[in-house]
Amino acid sequence: MEAAEDRFPNGVASGDPWPDRVVLWTRVPSEEPVELTWRVGPDPELRGGTSSGRVTADPEAGGVARVDATGLHPGRSYFYRFETDGALSPVGRTRTLPEGPTEHLRFAVFSCSKYAAGYFNALGRIADRDDIDFVLCLGDYIYEYGNQDRGLGAEIGRAFEPDHRCAKLEDYRTRYAQARRDPEMRRMHARHPIIAIPDDHEVADNRWRAGAKKHDDGRQGDWESRWEAGMRAWMEWLPARLPRSGDPRHLYRSFHLGDLADLILLDSRTNRDRQAEPPETERPERTLLGRRQLEWYGDQLMRSRASWRLVANQVMVSQVESDLLPDEVEDPLAEISVIGGHHTVSPDHWDGYPGERERVLRAIRKMGITDTVFLAGDVHSAWACDLKFDAHDAEDDSVAVEFVTTSATSENLDDHTGWGYRTRSPEIEHQIVEENPHIHWCELDSHGYLLVDVTADRVQSDWYFVDTVHRPSEGIRFAESFAVRRGEHRLRRVGEPVGPIPEPAHV
C-alpha cells in the first residue's frame, strides 16, 4: 500500500464546523483528476462510519479535494479519512459545534505564522490540547515575502519556497504547500477543526480594497490579478465553507456556539479604504469594513440571543497612544503596526479608522448589549484591553473588551530592535500601560497562542508562550490571564489558567 505521506503530502484538515456538518480537506498532487473515497465516524479506527462518499481531487484546484460532510450530531468528536487506489490518508479528528443549551466552550486562537521566521512550535502546542472545540486563525497564515525580505530563513533551515515574493497563483500554492508540509502545522490541522479569515500577507503586506503598500505593478503585475491569485490559493488550502454568493470579497460569516455565544467573524481587510495618516484618518466616512458588512454586523448583533457575542477580526481595535516612548522604538513598533510613524497611531489598525470604530462600538451601546468580546491578532504581541469611545476619559464607561493574540512565529519587538529577549521591552510595555489606562496588559516579545474559555458567567483568556521559534521545541509556559464577567464589560486580571498545560501528544 502506498505510504500516506507520498500520496497525501499535506495531510488532512477540517474546518468551518456547524452542529451537523464540517468541511473535510485533503490534497493529492496529480496532473489528472483523482477520485477519492472519504469516511467520517465516531470511531478512530473508522470501522463503522456515520457518513461517507466520493470526491475528486481536482488538478485545476492544485490537487485539493474538499467535501462538506453532513449528517453529523452536535457537539461531538469525529474521525475521518480519505482513500484512493488503496492509499489511505492520515486519520484526522474533528468536532461539530454545539446546539441548544451549552454550558462551556473552549478554543485556541493564533495568527501570523511566518514560515521563514521560525518553527511552528505554538501550533504544535495547540495540537497537544484535547480540551478545545476548534482553532480560530485570525490571518497571516502564510506570508508572501521572499527570502530577500526580513527573516532568519535559511539560517534556521526555513527558507521560503519560492525564493521570491508571491505574485502568481503557483507562487501562493507553493508557499501553502511548504507550510503544510511542516509537521506541527499538519498535526494541528489533523487534530482540530479550524475557523479562519485571511489577513494581508495571504496576498500582500498592508493590503486594502484596491492595492497594497508594497505592491508594484511593474514587478508583480496588476493588483486585481495578484489579489485573485492569493485569495484563490487561500480558498483552496483552507477548509473554509466558500461564500455562497461566489464573491471572494464576502468572507465575513458567523457561527452559533449553542446558546452560549455567537462568533461573529469580521473581515477588516478586503473592503477597507486605503491606509492614511492624520488628519485624513479623522474623516468620519472612512471605512474598514465596507457598508454592506457593517450593516451585516449590526444585524448579527440585533439577532443574537446568546449569552456572549465574540467579535473576531484580523486587526487590533483598541486605541494605542505613545507620544512619550523613546524614538528608537518608533520604527520597530510601527513595523508590527502597534503605532504609526512619528509616534502617530497605526494607520493599518482600527486606530486609522476611528469613525468606523465608533460606529462598531456605538451599535453595541445603542442596542444595550453588554456582553461582547473582541478578538484580534496581527500585531505580533499580546494585549488585554477595555474598549471605550474615549480611551482617556476616566468617566467614559467601557463598551466591550478585547483580547489580542501574539504571533505564532512572526517577528516581535525584540526581533526588530535586536536587543535581548525580555531585556528592554518590559519598560516599554510598562510605559504603554501607564499612558493608556484602558490597556490592562501587553507583552511585546513572545510567540505563542491564546486560549479562550467561555461559560455563561464569564469569558477568560489565557496567553501561552513558547520558549523559542528558532528550533523545534516542546517548551511552553502560561503567561497571563484576564476575564470579563457577565454584565460588566471590563477586564479583571485572573492570573491563573483555566487548566494545566497539556503534555506533548505526538500522534
C-alpha positions in Angstrom: 0.0 0.0 0.0 1.3 3.5 -0.9 2.6 5.5 2.0 0.2 8.2 3.2 2.9 10.9 3.1 3.6 10.1 -0.5 0.0 10.2 -1.7 -1.2 12.8 0.8 1.9 15.0 1.3 0.0 17.8 3.1 -2.1 15.6 5.4 -5.8 16.3 6.2 -7.7 19.1 7.7 -11.2 20.1 8.7 -12.9 23.5 9.2 -16.0 25.7 9.5 -17.8 23.3 11.8 -21.6 23.5 12.2 -23.7 21.4 14.5 -24.5 18.9 11.8 -21.5 19.2 9.4 -17.9 20.1 8.8 -15.7 20.7 5.8 -13.1 18.0 5.2 -9.9 18.7 3.2 -7.0 16.9 1.7 -4.7 17.2 -1.3 -3.5 14.6 -3.9 -1.0 16.2 -6.3 -1.6 14.9 -9.8 -1.9 16.1 -13.4 -5.1 14.2 -13.7 -8.3 14.2 -11.6 -8.1 11.7 -8.7 -11.2 10.0 -7.3 -11.3 9.7 -3.5 -13.5 8.0 -1.0 -14.0 9.7 2.3 -15.4 8.4 5.5 -16.2 10.1 8.8 -17.4 8.4 12.1 -17.1 8.4 15.9 -14.5 5.5 15.9 -10.8 6.4 15.3 -10.4 3.1 13.5 -13.4 4.1 11.2 -14.8 0.6 11.4 -18.4 1.9 11.5 -18.9 5.2 9.9 -21.5 7.9 10.2 -21.1 9.4 6.7 -19.2 8.6 3.6 -19.0 9.4 -0.1 -16.8 10.3 -3.0 -15.0 13.4 -4.0 -12.5 14.4 -6.7 -9.1 15.9 -6.1 -9.0 18.5 -9.0 -5.7 19.4 -10.6 -7.4 22.8 -11.6 -7.5 23.4 -7.8 -4.0 22.4 -7.2 -5.0 18.8 -6.3 -7.2 19.9 -3.5 -10.3 17.9 -2.5 -12.9 19.2 -0.1 -16.3 17.9 1.0 -19.0 19.3 3.3 -19.6 16.1 5.4 -23.2 16.3 6.6 -25.5 14.1 8.8 -23.4 14.6 12.0 -24.5 15.3 15.5 -23.9 18.5 17.6 -21.1 18.8 20.0 -19.3 15.5 19.2 -15.9 14.5 18.1 -15.5 12.6 14.9 -12.7 10.9 12.9 -12.2 11.0 9.2 -10.0 9.7 6.4 -9.6 9.7 2.6 -8.6 6.8 0.4 -7.6 6.4 -3.3 -6.3 3.3 -5.1 -5.5 1.6 -1.8 -3.6 4.6 -0.4 -5.0 5.8 3.0 -4.6 9.3 4.2 -3.8 10.0 7.9 -6.8 9.8 10.2 -8.0 13.3 11.2 -10.1 14.3 14.2 -12.7 17.0 14.1 -15.6 18.2 16.2 -19.0 19.7 15.5 -20.3 22.8 17.2 -22.9 22.5 20.0 -26.6 23.3 19.5 -29.1 24.5 22.1 -28.2 24.7 25.8 -24.4 24.9 26.2 -22.6 25.3 29.4 -19.0 25.5 28.3 -16.8 26.1 25.2 -13.0 26.4 24.7 -10.9 27.3 21.7 -7.4 28.4 20.7 -6.5 31.5 18.7 -3.4 32.1 16.6 -2.2 34.4 13.8 1.0 35.4 12.0 2.6 32.0 11.2 5.5 33.2 9.1 7.4 30.1 7.9 10.8 31.8 7.5 10.6 33.5 10.9 10.7 30.2 12.9 9.3 26.8 13.7 5.6 26.3 14.3 6.1 25.2 17.9 3.0 27.2 19.0 0.8 25.2 16.6 2.2 22.0 17.9 1.2 23.0 21.4 -2.3 23.7 20.2 -2.3 20.3 18.6 -1.4 18.8 22.1 -4.6 20.0 23.6 -7.5 17.6 23.9 -9.7 20.2 25.6 -10.6 22.6 22.7 -13.6 22.6 20.4 -11.9 24.4 17.5 -9.0 26.6 16.5 -9.5 30.2 15.3 -7.0 31.6 12.9 -7.1 35.4 12.5 -4.9 35.6 9.4 -1.4 35.8 8.1 -1.5 32.0 7.8 1.3 32.4 5.2 3.5 35.3 4.2 4.0 36.4 0.7 7.6 37.7 1.3 10.6 36.4 -0.5 13.9 35.4 1.0 15.3 38.9 0.3 12.9 40.3 2.9 13.5 40.2 6.7 13.7 36.8 8.3 16.1 34.2 9.5 15.0 31.8 6.8 18.0 29.7 5.6 19.9 30.4 8.9 17.4 28.1 10.7 16.5 25.8 7.8 13.3 27.7 7.0 14.0 29.5 3.7 10.8 30.4 1.7 9.6 28.4 -1.3 9.6 30.0 -3.9 12.5 32.3 -3.2 10.8 35.4 -4.5 7.7 37.3 -3.3 4.5 35.5 -4.2 2.5 37.2 -7.0 1.2 34.4 -9.2 -1.2 31.5 -8.4 1.6 28.9 -8.4 3.7 31.1 -6.1 1.0 31.1 -3.5 0.2 27.4 -3.9 3.9 26.6 -3.4 4.0 28.7 -0.3 1.0 26.9 1.2 2.3 23.5 0.3 5.6 24.3 2.1 3.7 25.5 5.2 1.5 22.4 5.2 4.5 20.0 5.0 5.5 21.3 8.4 4.8 18.5 10.9 3.4 20.8 13.6 1.1 22.6 11.2 -0.1 19.3 9.8 -0.7 17.9 13.3 -2.7 20.9 14.4 -5.0 20.5 11.4 -5.3 16.8 11.9 -6.4 17.1 15.5 -8.8 20.2 15.4 -11.2 21.9 13.1 -10.2 25.4 12.1 -12.2 28.6 11.5 -10.1 31.1 9.6 -10.1 34.5 8.0 -7.2 35.8 5.8 -5.3 39.0 6.7 -3.0 40.9 4.4 0.0 38.6 3.9 -2.1 35.9 2.3 -1.9 38.4 -0.7 0.4 41.3 0.1 1.5 43.4 3.1 -0.9 46.1 4.3 -3.4 45.4 1.6 -6.6 47.4 1.2 -9.5 47.3 -1.2 -7.6 48.2 -4.4 -3.9 47.7 -3.6 -1.2 47.1 -1.0 1.7 49.1 0.5 4.5 47.1 -1.2 2.7 46.1 -4.4 4.4 47.1 -7.6 2.6 46.6 -10.9 5.9 46.6 -12.7 7.2 43.7 -10.7 4.1 41.7 -9.6 1.6 42.5 -12.3 -1.7 44.3 -11.9 -3.2 44.3 -8.4 -6.5 42.6 -9.3 -4.8 39.6 -10.8 -2.5 39.2 -7.8 -5.4 39.6 -5.3 -7.4 37.0 -7.2 -4.4 34.6 -7.2 -3.8 35.0 -3.5 -7.4 34.6 -2.5 -7.9 31.6 -4.8 -5.0 29.9 -3.1 -6.4 30.7 0.4 -9.8 29.3 -0.6 -8.1 26.1 -2.0 -5.9 25.5 1.0 -8.1 26.4 4.0 -11.0 24.1 4.8 -13.5 27.0 4.9 -17.1 26.9 3.6 -16.8 29.0 0.5 -19.0 32.1 0.1 -22.4 31.1 -1.2 -22.5 34.3 -3.3 -19.4 33.2 -5.1 -17.9 36.6 -4.2 -14.4 36.2 -2.7 -14.9 39.6 -1.0 -17.7 38.2 1.1 -15.6 36.3 3.7 -17.3 37.5 6.8 -19.6 35.0 8.4 -20.9 33.8 11.8 -21.1 30.7 13.9 -23.6 29.8 16.6 -21.9 28.2 19.6 -25.1 26.8 21.0 -26.9 29.3 23.2 -23.6 30.2 24.9 -22.0 32.5 22.3 -22.2 33.8 18.7 -18.9 34.0 16.9 -19.1 37.0 14.5 -16.2 36.8 12.1 -15.5 40.2 10.5 -13.2 40.8 7.5 -11.4 44.1 8.3 -9.0 43.8 5.3 -10.7 43.2 2.0 -13.2 46.1 1.8 -11.3 48.8 3.6 -10.3 52.3 2.3 -6.6 52.9 1.8 -4.5 53.4 4.9 -3.8 57.1 5.7 -2.0 59.4 8.0 -3.6 62.1 10.2 -5.5 64.3 9.7 -7.1 62.2 6.9 -7.6 59.4 9.3 -10.2 61.5 11.1 -12.5 61.7 8.2 -15.7 60.1 9.6 -16.7 58.5 6.3 -13.6 56.3 6.0 -14.4 52.6 6.2 -12.7 49.5 7.4 -15.5 47.0 6.8 -17.5 48.5 3.9 -21.1 49.5 4.1 -22.6 46.0 3.4 -20.5 44.3 6.0 -21.2 47.0 8.6 -24.9 46.5 8.1 -24.5 42.8 8.4 -22.6 43.2 11.6 -25.4 45.3 13.1 -27.9 42.7 12.1 -25.9 39.9 13.7 -25.8 41.9 17.0 -29.6 42.5 16.8 -30.4 38.9 16.1 -28.1 37.4 18.7 -29.8 35.7 21.7 -26.7 34.1 23.1 -25.0 34.9 26.4 -22.0 36.3 24.6 -21.1 37.9 21.3 -17.5 37.1 20.3 -16.5 39.5 17.5 -13.3 38.4 15.8 -11.3 40.2 13.1 -7.8 40.5 11.9 -6.5 43.8 13.4 -6.4 45.4 16.8 -9.5 47.5 17.8 -8.1 49.2 20.9 -6.5 52.7 20.8 -2.7 52.9 21.4 -1.1 56.3 22.0 2.7 56.5 22.6 3.8 60.1 22.4 6.4 59.6 25.2 8.0 56.4 24.0 11.7 56.6 23.1 12.4 57.4 19.4 14.4 54.3 19.0 11.3 52.1 19.3 9.2 54.1 16.9 10.2 52.2 13.8 10.1 48.7 15.4 6.7 49.4 16.9 5.5 50.7 13.6 6.8 47.6 11.9 4.5 45.4 13.9 1.7 48.0 13.5 1.4 49.0 17.2 1.9 52.7 16.3 2.5 54.7 13.1 5.4 56.8 12.1 6.4 59.9 14.2 4.5 58.4 17.2 1.2 58.7 15.4 -1.5 56.0 15.7 -1.2 52.9 13.5 -2.8 53.6 10.1 -3.3 49.9 9.5 -5.5 49.1 12.5 -8.8 50.5 13.8 -6.8 53.5 15.1 -6.5 54.5 11.5 -10.3 54.4 11.1 -11.7 55.9 14.3 -15.0 56.8 12.7 -15.7 53.2 11.8 -14.6 52.1 15.2 -17.1 54.4 16.8 -19.9 53.1 14.5 -19.0 49.5 15.5 -18.9 50.3 19.3 -21.9 52.6 19.1 -24.0 49.7 17.7 -23.3 47.7 20.8 -24.2 50.6 23.2 -27.3 51.5 21.1 -28.7 48.0 21.3 -27.9 47.8 25.0 -25.6 44.8 24.6 -23.2 44.4 27.5 -21.6 41.0 26.9 -19.3 41.5 23.9 -15.7 40.3 23.5 -13.4 41.3 20.6 -10.6 39.0 19.4 -7.7 40.2 17.2 -4.2 39.4 16.0 -1.7 40.9 13.5 0.4 43.0 16.0 2.9 40.2 16.9 2.3 40.9 20.5 -0.3 40.1 23.3 -2.8 42.6 24.7 -5.7 42.8 27.2 -7.8 46.0 26.8 -11.1 47.6 27.6 -12.9 49.2 24.7 -14.1 52.8 25.1 -15.2 55.6 22.8 -12.7 57.8 24.5 -9.9 55.7 26.0 -8.5 58.6 28.0 -11.8 59.7 29.6 -12.0 58.2 33.1 -15.7 59.0 33.1 -16.4 57.1 29.9 -17.6 53.6 30.6 -16.2 50.7 28.5 -18.4 49.2 25.9 -16.7 45.8 25.4 -13.3 44.2 26.0 -10.6 42.9 23.6 -8.1 40.0 23.7 -5.2 40.1 21.2 -3.1 37.1 20.4 0.6 37.3 19.7 2.3 35.9 16.6 2.9 32.2 16.2 6.4 33.0 14.7 6.4 36.4 13.1 9.0 38.9 14.4 8.1 40.8 17.7 9.7 44.0 19.2 12.9 42.4 20.4 13.4 40.8 17.0 13.1 44.1 15.2 15.3 46.1 17.7 18.0 43.5 18.1 18.1 43.8 21.9 17.8 40.7 24.0 14.6 38.9 24.8 12.8 40.5 27.8 15.6 42.9 28.4 14.2 46.4 27.4 10.8 45.5 26.2 9.2 45.3 29.7 9.9 49.0 30.3 8.2 49.9 27.0 5.2 47.7 28.0 5.0 49.5 31.4 5.0 52.9 29.7 2.3 51.9 27.2 0.1 50.7 30.1 0.8 53.9 32.1 -0.1 56.1 29.1 -3.2 54.0 28.1 -5.3 53.3 31.2 -7.7 51.2 29.2 -4.9 48.8 28.4 -4.5 46.3 31.3 -1.5 44.4 30.0 0.7 43.9 26.9 3.7 41.7 26.1 5.8 42.6 23.1 8.4 39.9 22.8 6.9 36.4 22.9 5.4 33.9 20.5 2.5 31.6 21.2 -1.3 31.4 21.2 -4.4 32.5 23.1 -6.8 30.1 24.8 -10.4 31.4 25.2 -12.7 29.7 27.7 -16.4 30.6 27.7 -19.1 30.0 30.3 -22.4 31.7 30.8 -20.8 33.7 33.7 -17.5 34.9 32.1 -15.1 34.7 29.2 -11.5 34.1 30.2 -8.4 34.3 28.0 -5.1 32.7 28.8 -1.9 33.5 26.9 0.6 30.7 26.3 4.2 31.4 25.1 6.7 29.0 23.6 10.3 29.1 24.7 11.8 29.6 21.2 10.9 29.6 17.5 14.5 29.2 16.2 14.4 25.4 16.6 11.8 22.7 17.2 10.9 22.7 20.9 8.1 21.5 23.1 8.7 24.2 25.7 5.6 26.2 26.6 4.6 28.4 29.6 1.5 30.1 30.8 2.0 33.9 30.8 -1.1 35.8 31.9 -4.9 35.6 32.2 -7.8 38.1 32.1 -11.5 37.6 32.2 -14.7 39.6 31.8 -17.7 38.8 33.8 -21.3 38.7 32.5 -22.8 42.2 32.6 -19.5 44.0 33.5 -17.8 44.8 30.1 -14.5 45.4 31.7 -11.5 43.2 32.3 -10.2 41.7 35.6 -6.8 40.0 36.0 -7.2 36.4 36.9 -3.6 35.3 36.9 -4.3 31.6 36.7 -5.1 29.4 33.7 -8.3 27.5 33.3 -6.4 24.2 33.4 -3.0 22.6 33.4 -0.6 22.8 30.4 -1.1 19.6 28.4 1.7 17.2 27.9 3.1 16.8 24.4 0.9 14.3 22.5 2.7 13.0 19.4 0.3 11.2 17.3 
